[in-house]
Each structure stands twice: as C-alpha cells, then as structure tokens.
Amino acid sequence: MPLELVGGALLSVFLDVAFQKLASPQILDFFHARKLDEKLLNKLETKLHSIHSLADDAEGKQFTDPHVRNWLLEVKDAVLDAEDLLDDIQMLSKRGVDADSESQTFSGCTCKVLDFFKSSRISSLNKEIESRMEQILDGLEFLSSQKGALGLKKASGVGSGLSSELPQKSQTTSLEEVFVMHDLIHDLANYVGGGIYFMWEVGAFLLNMSIHELFSKFKLLRMLSLCFVLNLEELPDSVGNLEHLRSLDLSNTAIKKLTEKICSLTLLQILKLNFCRDLEELPSNLYLLTNLYRLEFIETKVRKVPPHLEKLKNLKVIMNFSVGHGREFSIQHS
C-alpha cells in the first residue's frame, strides 16, 4: 500500500542512518577542529530520539488521522534535512577542508591578506553550518511540541546521548512537477512537493514524457516509487543521475534486469524489488551502495545474492528463494 511509505521501515532506516552519522568520528573531529559548538550535535541527537519515541504511535494512527500523516511527512523531511547536513560535513571532512588546506588557495598572498581570507572563509563556513543546524533543531522542536495536539504518546526504550564551500541543500521543485496517480496519496503529494517524492501508477494520469526525461527532470528526488508500473521492464542508465535518492521501490513491476548505474546511488538506503517476478539477478556491484540498509526481493527469480555484500555492515535483506514467506537476515561479517 503506497501510504506505508510515510512511516514504517522508511522512517526507521532514515533515523538509524542519522544516528550513525552523528556518532561518526568524521563529524565529531570536524566540529572539534573547526571549534564549532559540539552541543549542537548532542541537541540534534536528543531531538531525533524524542521524535523516534513518537514515531511508533504515529505510524499506527496515520491511516485514520490525516493530521498525524502530515506530521510524519514533516518528520521524514526534517530527518532527511539533518542527513543532508551531516553528509555535507562528512564530505568536507573527507576532503580535508581545514585551515591548512585552505591556505594553499591563497599561496600568492601576503601574510596579512592570507590571514584575513583564511579566517574569513572559515568563519563564514562555520556560520553556515551552525545556521543550518539551528534551523533543523528548530524544526524538530516544533514537530516534537505537536505531540499533545496530535494525541501522540512516547514509546518506551528510546534513549539519547551521543554514543572549498559547503554544498547547497537540496532544493525541491514546484508543486506542479509532482506526478501522483493514486487517490489515497493525493494529500501526501499536495504536502510533499516535487523534489521529495514521486509516485507513478499507470491508468490514472497521462504522462507525455519518457522515464528517462523524468529522471532528468527530477534530479533532486530523495524517494522514488515506481511500484505497480506493470509494463516497466527496465530503468534507463539516467537513474544514476539521482544522486540524492534515499529510497527506490520497484516492486510489482516487470523489471527483468537492473542497470549497474543503480550502484552509483551512493546515498541509497532502501531498495525494494518485491514481486518483480521477471527479475533474475541483482547488480554485481551492489556492494558499492555503502549506505544501503534494507534490500527486499520477495517472489523474484533471483537465486543468489551478489558478491561482497558482507562489506555492507548494516544491511538487512528480506528475500525468499522458494515459494513461501520471505525471511529477513543480516549479512554476516567476518
């Protein structure tokens, strides 16, 4: 059912990824080296845990209460905004963007000019990071404060505590650029907007463009569902352009083979291929999806998993190789 995408496994995976990124040495070291306010990281984790504690109750109520469903949508967007910022910080940390590397840009300057530009650039970058963090925290605080009005109760067992230029935050496209084909998710589409969620189902809407054109138009998608597009037999290589994609659902399609370009979607966390009854194999380089947390392929012709998946430390696979119920397991690591 399309509406399950609002919460359930998706939100849980997004939250788990955010918690792992927060505990990353790259994030902590970057804040320490830049002399950024490390309390912001603690606040972010605390607020995410607070939201997480409400999510279970909200997921059960979303199908009967549209206000709760909209709240879950806002939560999903806020969590992904936090992930975007943490991804940006990790990328900067990997690139070694610090005072020493930045000084190379001004190697021809006098000491006074160098000091001015170096301190100015670092200060500007620090302010941008902290400003984006504060905006995310404000948004999460607002969402958490709505629990009383929505009648949401906290679940038990959820704790807290921390166990160049900044890339631009992904922008959404206009509301007119949403293609939604199912009455049940009409209000979802009206809220989310074009750059976040795309749903395409045959028979309810006429699209005068190819799927390749769609992928070229919606490059900033975070979630993509082509579920129940029964005549969809392949994805064009242009799917590799969706570099912001976190979730891809191709369930109940006629997909026969997946392009290896999917393996370039480095932010992808969820890949669903359930009831793709013509699908015989998975991409051989699937292990390159280092952020993949959940892989589902129930009722397909796939008879083996691709090599090196044990490298994906957090991957959970739901599959079956024979008639019967699917089973879930984690990839074993040596």
C-alpha positions in Angstrom: 0.0 0.0 0.0 1.6 3.4 -1.0 0.8 5.1 2.3 3.1 2.8 4.2 5.9 4.7 2.8 5.2 7.6 5.1 6.5 5.7 8.1 7.4 2.2 8.9 10.7 0.9 7.6 11.5 4.1 5.8 11.5 6.4 8.8 13.2 3.9 11.0 16.0 3.5 8.4 16.4 7.2 8.0 16.6 7.7 11.8 19.1 4.8 12.2 21.3 6.4 9.5 21.2 9.8 11.1 22.2 8.3 14.5 25.2 6.5 12.9 26.3 9.7 11.1 26.1 11.6 14.4 28.4 9.1 16.1 30.9 9.2 13.2 34.4 10.3 14.1 34.4 12.4 11.0 31.6 14.6 12.3 33.0 14.8 15.8 36.5 15.6 14.6 35.2 18.2 12.1 33.3 20.1 14.9 36.4 19.9 17.2 38.8 21.1 14.5 36.6 23.9 13.5 35.8 24.9 17.1 32.1 24.5 16.3 29.6 24.2 19.1 29.6 20.5 19.8 26.5 20.9 21.9 24.5 21.2 18.7 25.3 17.6 17.9 24.0 16.5 21.3 20.9 18.6 20.9 20.3 17.1 17.4 20.6 13.5 18.7 18.3 14.2 21.7 15.6 15.7 19.5 15.9 12.9 17.0 15.4 10.4 19.8 12.4 12.4 21.0 10.9 12.2 17.6 11.7 8.5 17.3 9.9 7.8 20.5 6.7 9.2 19.0 7.0 7.6 15.6 5.6 4.2 16.5 2.4 5.7 17.8 2.1 8.0 14.9 2.6 5.2 12.3 -0.4 3.4 13.8 -2.6 6.4 13.6 -1.6 7.9 10.3 -4.2 5.9 8.3 -7.1 7.3 10.3 -5.8 10.7 11.1 -4.6 12.9 8.2 -3.0 15.4 10.7 -0.8 12.6 12.0 0.1 11.5 8.5 1.1 15.1 7.6 3.2 15.2 10.8 5.0 12.0 9.8 5.7 13.6 6.4 7.2 16.6 8.0 9.3 14.4 10.3 10.6 12.5 7.3 11.7 15.7 5.6 13.3 17.1 8.8 15.3 13.9 9.3 16.5 13.9 5.7 17.4 17.6 6.1 19.6 16.6 9.0 21.1 13.8 7.0 21.9 16.2 4.1 23.8 18.4 6.5 25.7 15.5 8.1 26.5 14.2 4.6 27.9 17.7 3.7 30.0 17.8 6.8 31.4 14.3 6.2 32.3 15.2 2.6 34.1 18.3 3.8 35.9 16.2 6.4 37.0 13.7 3.7 38.2 16.5 1.5 40.3 17.8 4.4 38.9 21.2 4.3 40.7 22.8 7.1 42.8 25.9 7.7 46.0 24.4 6.2 44.4 23.2 3.0 42.5 26.4 2.5 45.7 28.4 2.9 47.0 26.8 -0.3 44.4 28.7 -2.2 46.0 31.9 -1.2 49.6 30.9 -1.5 50.4 34.0 -3.5 49.1 36.4 -1.0 50.9 38.4 1.7 50.6 37.0 5.2 48.1 39.7 6.3 45.9 39.1 3.2 46.2 35.3 3.7 45.2 35.5 7.4 42.3 37.7 6.5 40.9 35.5 3.8 41.6 32.3 5.7 39.8 33.4 8.8 37.0 35.0 6.9 36.3 31.8 4.9 36.5 29.6 7.9 34.2 31.9 9.9 31.7 32.0 7.0 31.6 28.2 6.7 31.2 27.8 10.4 28.3 30.2 10.5 26.6 28.4 7.6 26.9 25.0 9.3 25.7 26.3 12.6 22.9 28.2 11.0 21.6 25.1 9.1 21.9 23.1 12.3 19.9 25.6 14.3 17.1 25.6 11.6 16.9 21.8 11.7 16.8 21.8 15.5 14.0 24.5 15.5 12.0 22.3 13.1 12.4 19.2 15.1 11.5 21.1 18.3 8.3 22.3 16.6 7.4 18.8 15.5 8.0 17.4 19.0 5.9 20.1 20.5 2.9 18.9 18.5 2.6 15.6 20.3 0.0 16.8 22.7 -2.3 18.3 20.0 -2.0 15.1 17.9 -2.5 12.8 20.9 0.8 11.0 20.4 2.5 9.0 23.2 6.1 8.2 23.6 7.3 4.6 23.2 9.4 3.2 25.9 13.0 2.1 25.5 14.2 5.1 23.4 17.1 7.0 24.9 19.5 9.7 23.9 23.1 10.7 24.3 25.9 10.7 21.8 27.4 7.3 21.6 36.0 24.9 -0.8 32.3 25.8 0.2 29.5 23.9 1.9 27.4 22.2 -0.7 24.0 23.6 -1.2 21.0 21.9 0.5 18.8 20.0 -1.9 16.0 22.2 -3.2 12.5 21.0 -4.0 10.8 21.6 -7.3 7.4 23.3 -7.7 4.2 21.6 -6.8 3.2 21.3 -10.5 6.1 19.0 -11.0 4.6 16.2 -8.9 3.2 13.2 -10.7 0.8 11.3 -8.3 -1.5 8.7 -9.6 -3.4 7.3 -6.6 -6.3 9.0 -4.8 -5.1 7.5 -1.4 -1.9 9.6 -1.6 -3.4 12.8 -3.1 -3.0 14.7 0.1 0.6 13.3 0.5 1.5 14.7 -2.8 0.0 18.1 -2.1 2.1 18.4 1.0 5.4 17.0 0.0 6.1 18.7 -3.3 8.0 17.7 -6.4 11.6 17.3 -5.1 10.9 14.8 -2.4 8.5 12.2 -3.5 7.5 10.9 -6.9 4.7 8.3 -7.5 3.8 7.0 -10.9 1.0 4.5 -11.5 -0.4 3.6 -14.9 -4.0 4.4 -15.9 -4.9 7.4 -13.8 -2.7 10.1 -15.4 -1.2 10.7 -18.9 2.5 11.5 -18.9 3.8 12.9 -22.1 7.5 12.2 -21.4 9.7 9.2 -21.2 11.1 7.8 -17.9 14.5 9.0 -19.0 13.1 12.5 -19.2 11.5 12.1 -15.8 14.9 11.1 -14.3 16.5 14.1 -16.0 13.8 16.5 -14.7 13.7 15.2 -11.1 17.4 15.0 -10.2 16.9 16.0 -6.6 14.5 13.2 -5.7 15.0 11.6 -2.3 12.3 9.0 -2.6 11.1 7.3 -5.8 8.4 4.7 -6.1 7.5 3.1 -9.5 5.6 0.3 -7.7 2.9 -1.3 -9.8 4.1 0.2 -13.1 3.3 -3.2 -14.6 4.9 -2.5 -18.0 8.1 -1.2 -16.7 10.8 -3.7 -17.9 14.0 -1.7 -17.4 15.4 1.5 -15.9 17.5 3.8 -18.1 21.1 4.5 -17.2 20.0 8.0 -16.3 18.7 6.7 -13.0 22.4 7.1 -11.9 21.8 10.9 -12.0 19.5 10.7 -9.0 22.4 11.3 -6.6 20.1 12.4 -3.7 18.0 9.3 -3.8 17.5 7.5 -0.4 14.7 5.1 -1.3 13.8 3.3 -4.5 10.8 1.0 -4.8 10.4 -1.0 -8.0 8.1 -3.7 -6.5 5.4 -5.3 -8.7 7.0 -4.2 -12.0 8.1 -6.2 -15.0 11.8 -5.3 -14.4 14.0 -8.1 -15.9 17.4 -6.7 -15.1 18.7 -3.7 -13.1 21.2 -1.4 -14.7 24.6 -1.3 -12.9 24.1 2.5 -12.8 22.0 1.9 -9.7 25.2 1.1 -7.9 26.3 4.8 -8.3 23.5 6.0 -6.0 25.8 6.3 -3.0 23.1 7.7 -0.7 20.6 4.9 -1.4 19.4 3.3 1.9 16.4 1.3 0.8 15.9 -0.8 -2.4 12.6 -2.7 -2.8 12.1 -5.3 -5.6 9.3 -7.4 -4.2 7.1 -9.4 -6.6 9.3 -8.5 -9.6 8.6 -11.9 -11.0 10.8 -11.5 -14.1 13.9 -10.3 -12.2 16.6 -12.9 -12.4 19.7 -11.3 -10.9 20.8 -8.3 -8.9 23.6 -5.8 -10.0 27.0 -7.3 -9.4 28.4 -4.1 -7.8 25.6 -3.7 -5.3 28.2 -3.7 -2.5 29.2 -0.2 -3.7 26.0 1.1 -2.1 27.7 1.7 1.2 24.7 3.3 2.8 22.3 0.5 1.9 20.4 -0.6 5.0 17.5 -2.6 3.6 17.2 -4.8 0.5 13.9 -6.6 -0.3 13.3 -9.1 -3.1 10.5 -11.4 -2.3 8.9 -13.5 -5.1 11.5 -12.9 -7.8 13.6 -15.3 -9.9 16.8 -14.2 -8.1 18.6 -17.2 -6.7 21.7 -15.7 -5.2 22.9 -12.5 -3.7 25.7 -10.6 -5.5 29.3 -10.9 -4.1 30.8 -8.8 -1.4 27.6 -7.8 0.3 29.2 -8.7 3.6 31.0 -5.4 3.2 27.7 -3.6 3.9 27.9 -3.7 7.7 24.3 -2.6 8.4 22.5 -4.3 5.5 19.3 -6.2 6.3 17.9 -8.4 3.5 14.3 -9.6 3.1 14.1 -12.3 0.5 13.0 -15.8 -0.4 14.4 -18.3 -2.9 11.4 -20.6 -2.9 7.6 -20.5 -2.6 6.7 -19.4 0.9 7.2 -16.5 3.2 10.1 -14.2 2.9 12.7 -14.1 5.6 14.9 -11.4 7.0 18.5 -11.7 7.8 21.6 -9.6 8.3 24.7 -10.1 6.1 27.3 -12.0 8.1 30.7 -10.3 8.6 34.0 -12.0 9.3 
